[in-house]
Amino acid sequence: MEISVTQTLIISILVLYVGSFLIDHLRWLSKYNIPSAVVGGILCSLIVAIYYTVTGREITFDLSLRDLLLLVFFSTIGLSAKLRTLADGGIALGKMLLISILFLVLQNVAGISVAALFGFNSGYGLMAGSISFAGGFGTAISWGEVAREAGLHGATEAGIACATFGLIAGGLIGGPLAEYLIQKNRLNGEIEPESLENETESGTSSIPVTIEGMLGTILALAICVSAGDVVNQWLHTKGLGLPGFLTALFVGIVLTNTLDLFQKELHSNAIRLCGDISLELFLSMSLMSMQLWTLASSVGPLLTVVVAQILVMALIAYHIVFRFMGRNYDAAVMSGGFIGLGLGATPVAMANMNALVKKYGASPQAFLVIPLMGAFFIDIANAMILRLFLSLHIY
């Protein structure tokens, strides 16, 4: 049964509504910050799997629009990466970047080791490493398509499964480990939590999205996607091909910082809105089209790699992040946020840190460094490290 592109779009939006409804009515889903696209998309894929089991017929979705949404999402990340903003993080941001590079390498080593233990191709190890855990759903799906084209069947589904487990694990262990560090070292924030809320409320979120702002943003996104494709084709001729979403991201970085030189501003809230919409629809379409029956024989390896990645993440947060970032309250809060970021996503990191500052006091440095890492550095570092691993020719 083939579903057309417009029907796929309609179903993906309905999937988002169903996911939001379930999150509103099931407390544990909201507690662990599970995205509505994940809830609704996995439910839809379960229904598709049941239909396949009963009838023996596959339901296939036209995902051509999904591929464009992926490019749009990563373009918004690039357009949000302003160098003058990144410089505000200072030395703390540089330290966290070094830790992230070490962590991403170890995360991939852990994934490859588990893959070798079960006799799988090393490519699956990368899917069970920084692609899915640090990268999240978007990166897992996009690299999963690259892996599938290279002959690694079921790579996308495995990546999504790892990203889902990682999202839950990041919310489960991040807060408790950070709280243990705070209690053990008798730390407290020096600023009242209310000041953080006031600072957030006075940010750009109050700026309304206008038609002019949306048109400028759509133009910038179209330039990123189009120019990114041109750059990607040129790189292929030089033997340096990259996934299309990475070149779109780099074009976005160049474009937004070039505009900064001429004192031209893109509408940040319009960019954020386009990014949120494209990501939600992208995830919804990808998850609802998963072929879950292909994962039936991989439950053992999946659970093993999740446990391995949790151990790697906890050891780095406890022994490296906390100590290297100063062994103070900010370092403890950043440890909790880093776990959420490294296993799940930026929203999980923010949720972990929010829970801590409400109890112990605000941490301005943590709320500057971790979001910047999640919005920009972690994706760039991940892309570079993945290219390094792929250049080793062990796949």
Secondary structure, 3 states (H helix, E strand, C coil): CEECHHHHHHHHHHHHHHHHHHHHHCHHHHHCCCCHHHHHHHHHHHHHHHHHHHHCCCCEECCHHHHHHHHHHHHHHHHCCCHHHHHHHHHHHHHHHHHHHHHHHHHHHHHHHHHHHCCCCHHHHHHHHHHCCCCHHHHHHHHHHHHHHCCCCCHHHHHHHHHHHHHHHHHHHHHHHHHHHHHHHCCCCCECHHHHHHHHHCCHHHCCCCHHHHHHHHHHHHHHHHHHHHHHHHHHHCCCCCCHHHHHHHHHHHHHHHHHHCCCCCCHHHHHHHHHHHHHHHHHHHHHCCCHHHHHHHHHHHHHHHHHHHHHHHHHHHHHHHHHCCCCHHHHHHHHHHHHHHHCCHHHHHHHHHHHHHHHCECHHHHHHHHHHHHHHHHHHHHHHHHHHHCCCCC
